[in-house]
Amino acid sequence: MPLTAFPSVERLFSELKADKIDGVLMDKYKAAYYLYHEPKDSQLKVFQSFSAEVRYDLAILESDFSTKLLGDDSCFEEHIERLNVDELLMKYLQPVAVS
């Protein structure tokens, strides 16, 4: 079966709903975002999920604040480790534009 890239998630879901494709493989956070916004009677469902380690990094400008935030005597790293990252990602991440 050939793989197809779509110019937008909206087009991808349109093709899926029109039964032109059998399914999609996408990041679970993006899929969850779009499925959350689907009508309650939607036929779109998650069939199977696959676990894969995904690394998220923090980008911050170098400044006095960032030095204090990330310095050796900082508890920032411990604080981040205690957070429920999945919950934060679902709350704050928005879909990205396909480039």
Beta strands, then each sheet from edge to edge (+ up, - down):
end
